[in-house]
């Protein structure tokens, strides 16, 4: 049973119910696509939506008798807008016919690794012929099985402007440091020392989440899992009509990256609302786009 099925509203699904659902997807999918895999075999993806932009995807092949044989399945949540325009590199996983995406967006401070949702688009590109393809943008969507809502931090317009200016300057310094600029290295080191001194002083009499407004960092040993804290830009309640479970779909801004997160209401502590913050663990997914 896939751990993240509960994120799209299947928290009490039994094995026999899952088998029945997968059989129905085989028989009557909402979406069907085929492409040649990296070994030249015809690979198939079938999908069934349980709500707009989310559902279950199955991947596999047709056997000699024309019957679909499933290799694996996974729940998904599609994002609604381009999250980053930094070129993404797509890498095939060794254990099965699936892909991970990798992009180095300096706003995050780490390499972003995500599970590629539109794998057959990759197979249809020149990537399958071992050629370098410039996927110049990524739309991110995520699933979560645990999270909580934090209240917002009040900031004046001047404070927001200063943070934006600092972020732009910091990214400029990082780009310069990547190009070997020694002065940029030195200035970044001084900034880190100043930040450490400020945090050491404030943490003695303030809560950590009144200081840290947003973060994005790896969680556990799986490369596409993250712990995040971000501001809620949009929030809507969705009902899974198969299970009658309530879900929340939130658009988050986290370290200036915007993406959607879907979570079961039973797994969310607190009431989400625009302006509040979401803190939780996520499985990051994404769709790559041609150079933009």
C-alpha positions in Angstrom: 0.0 0.0 0.0 1.5 3.4 -1.0 2.1 5.6 2.0 0.9 8.7 0.2 -2.5 7.3 -0.8 -3.9 8.9 2.4 -2.8 12.3 1.2 -5.4 12.2 -1.6 -8.1 10.8 0.7 -7.6 7.0 0.9 -6.5 6.7 4.6 -8.6 3.5 5.3 -8.2 1.7 2.0 -8.0 -2.1 2.3 -5.9 -4.2 -0.1 -9.0 -5.7 -1.8 -10.5 -2.2 -2.3 -7.2 -1.0 -3.8 -7.1 -4.0 -6.2 -10.6 -3.2 -7.3 -9.8 0.4 -7.9 -6.7 -0.4 -9.9 -8.7 -2.9 -12.0 -11.2 -0.1 -12.7 -8.4 2.2 -13.8 -7.1 -0.4 -16.2 -10.6 -0.9 -17.6 -11.7 2.7 -17.9 -8.8 5.3 -17.3 -9.4 9.0 -17.5 -6.0 9.3 -19.3 -4.0 7.0 -21.4 -0.5 7.5 -22.9 2.1 5.3 -24.5 5.8 5.8 -25.3 8.9 3.7 -25.9 11.0 3.2 -22.8 14.8 3.4 -22.6 15.1 -0.2 -23.9 12.7 0.3 -26.8 9.7 -1.3 -25.3 6.2 0.3 -25.3 5.5 1.7 -21.9 2.0 2.7 -20.8 0.6 5.2 -18.3 -3.0 5.1 -17.1 -4.5 7.7 -14.8 -7.8 8.2 -12.8 -8.6 11.5 -11.2 -10.4 11.6 -7.9 -10.5 15.4 -7.9 -9.2 18.0 -10.4 -5.4 17.8 -10.6 -5.0 14.7 -8.4 -5.5 11.0 -8.5 -3.7 7.7 -9.1 -1.4 6.9 -11.9 -0.4 3.3 -13.1 2.5 2.5 -15.2 3.4 -0.8 -17.0 3.3 -2.6 -20.4 1.0 -4.6 -22.5 1.8 -8.3 -22.8 1.7 -10.4 -25.9 -2.0 -11.0 -25.3 -2.8 -7.3 -25.2 -3.4 -7.2 -21.4 -2.0 -4.4 -19.4 0.6 -5.6 -16.8 1.2 -3.0 -14.1 4.8 -2.3 -13.0 3.9 0.2 -10.3 1.4 2.9 -9.3 1.5 6.1 -7.3 -0.8 8.9 -6.1 -0.2 12.4 -7.6 -1.0 16.0 -7.2 -0.3 18.4 -10.1 0.9 21.9 -9.5 -0.9 24.8 -11.3 1.9 27.2 -12.2 5.6 27.2 -13.1 7.5 27.0 -9.8 11.0 27.5 -11.1 12.5 28.4 -14.5 15.9 27.0 -13.6 16.9 24.2 -16.1 16.1 20.8 -14.8 18.2 17.6 -15.4 16.2 14.4 -15.5 17.8 11.1 -14.3 16.4 7.6 -14.6 16.1 5.6 -11.4 18.0 2.3 -11.5 15.4 0.0 -10.1 12.5 0.8 -12.4 11.3 2.9 -15.3 10.8 6.2 -13.5 12.7 9.5 -13.3 13.9 12.0 -10.8 14.3 15.7 -11.7 17.2 17.8 -10.4 17.5 21.6 -10.5 19.8 24.1 -8.7 17.6 27.0 -7.8 19.6 29.3 -5.6 16.6 30.6 -3.8 16.3 27.3 -2.0 20.0 27.0 -1.1 20.0 23.3 -1.9 19.6 21.1 -5.0 15.9 20.5 -5.6 15.1 16.8 -6.4 11.6 15.8 -7.3 9.7 12.8 -8.6 8.9 13.3 -12.3 5.1 13.0 -12.9 5.2 13.3 -16.7 7.6 10.5 -17.4 6.2 9.6 -20.8 6.9 13.2 -21.9 10.5 12.5 -21.1 10.4 9.2 -23.0 9.0 11.0 -26.0 11.9 13.5 -26.0 15.4 13.0 -27.2 16.4 12.2 -23.6 15.6 8.5 -24.3 18.4 8.5 -27.0 20.9 9.6 -24.3 20.9 13.2 -25.6 20.9 16.3 -23.3 17.5 17.9 -23.3 17.0 21.4 -21.8 14.0 21.2 -19.5 13.8 24.9 -18.7 11.1 25.0 -16.2 9.3 22.9 -13.6 5.7 22.9 -12.2 5.8 21.5 -8.7 3.1 19.7 -6.7 3.5 17.8 -3.4 1.7 15.4 -1.1 1.9 15.4 2.7 0.9 13.0 5.4 1.6 15.2 8.4 1.5 19.0 8.9 0.4 21.8 11.2 -0.7 25.4 10.8 1.3 28.2 12.3 0.2 31.8 12.6 1.7 34.5 10.4 4.5 36.8 11.4 3.6 40.5 11.2 5.9 42.5 8.9 5.8 46.1 7.8 6.0 47.0 4.2 9.5 48.3 4.8 10.6 45.0 6.4 9.2 43.1 3.4 11.1 45.4 1.0 14.3 45.0 2.9 14.0 41.2 2.9 13.4 41.2 -0.8 16.5 43.4 -1.4 18.6 41.1 0.8 17.4 38.0 -1.1 18.2 39.5 -4.5 21.7 40.6 -3.3 22.3 37.2 -1.7 21.5 35.4 -5.0 23.8 37.8 -6.9 26.6 36.9 -4.5 25.9 33.2 -4.8 26.1 33.4 -8.6 29.3 35.4 -8.4 30.8 32.9 -5.9 29.9 30.0 -8.3 31.9 31.9 -11.0 34.9 32.0 -8.6 34.6 35.6 -7.3 36.7 35.6 -4.1 35.1 38.9 -2.8 31.7 37.3 -3.1 32.9 34.3 -1.0 34.2 36.6 1.6 31.0 38.7 1.8 28.9 35.5 2.0 31.0 34.3 4.9 30.6 37.6 6.7 26.8 37.5 6.1 26.7 34.0 7.7 28.6 35.2 10.7 26.2 38.1 11.2 23.2 35.9 10.8 24.6 33.4 13.4 25.2 36.3 15.8 21.7 37.6 15.3 20.1 34.2 15.8 22.1 33.5 18.9 20.9 36.7 20.5 17.2 36.4 19.5 16.8 32.7 20.3 17.3 33.4 24.0 14.0 35.3 24.2 12.0 34.5 21.1 10.3 31.3 19.7 12.3 29.9 16.7 9.3 30.2 14.4 9.0 33.9 15.0 12.5 34.2 13.7 12.5 31.6 10.9 9.7 32.6 8.5 10.3 29.9 5.9 12.5 26.9 5.2 13.0 24.1 2.7 15.3 21.2 3.7 15.7 17.5 3.1 13.9 15.1 5.4 15.0 11.5 5.9 17.1 9.5 3.5 14.9 9.7 0.4 16.0 12.4 -1.9 12.6 13.8 -2.9 11.2 14.1 0.6 11.4 17.5 2.4 10.5 19.4 5.6 9.0 22.8 4.7 7.6 25.9 6.2 5.9 28.3 3.9 3.1 30.9 3.7 -0.3 29.9 2.4 -1.2 31.9 -0.6 -4.4 30.0 -1.5 -6.3 27.3 0.2 -9.4 25.3 -0.7 -11.2 22.3 0.7 -11.7 19.3 -1.6 -13.8 16.1 -1.1 -12.6 12.7 -2.3 -16.0 11.4 -3.6 -14.8 7.8 -3.5 -14.0 7.8 0.2 -15.8 11.0 1.4 -12.6 12.2 3.1 -11.8 15.9 3.2 -8.6 17.2 1.8 -6.9 20.6 1.8 -5.1 21.9 -1.3 -2.8 24.8 -0.4 -0.6 27.0 -2.6 2.6 27.7 -0.6 5.4 30.2 -1.0 8.5 28.7 0.5 11.9 30.4 0.1 10.2 32.3 -2.8 9.3 29.0 -4.6 5.6 28.6 -5.2 4.0 25.1 -5.3 0.8 23.2 -4.4 0.5 20.8 -1.4 -2.3 18.4 -0.8 -3.0 16.9 2.6 -5.7 14.9 4.3 -7.7 17.0 6.7 -7.2 14.3 9.3 -3.4 14.7 9.1 -3.4 18.5 9.4 -3.3 20.1 12.9 -4.9 23.5 12.8 -7.1 25.5 10.5 -5.5 26.6 7.2 -6.1 30.1 5.9 -4.5 32.5 3.5 -1.6 34.3 5.3 -1.0 31.6 7.8 1.9 29.2 7.5 2.1 25.5 6.8 4.8 23.4 8.4 5.1 19.7 7.4 6.8 16.9 5.6 6.1 16.5 1.8 6.8 14.2 -1.1 7.8 16.6 -3.9 6.6 15.8 -7.4 6.9 17.9 -10.6 6.3 18.2 -14.4 9.2 19.5 -16.5 8.7 21.8 -19.5 10.8 22.6 -22.6 13.3 25.5 -22.3 11.4 28.7 -21.4 
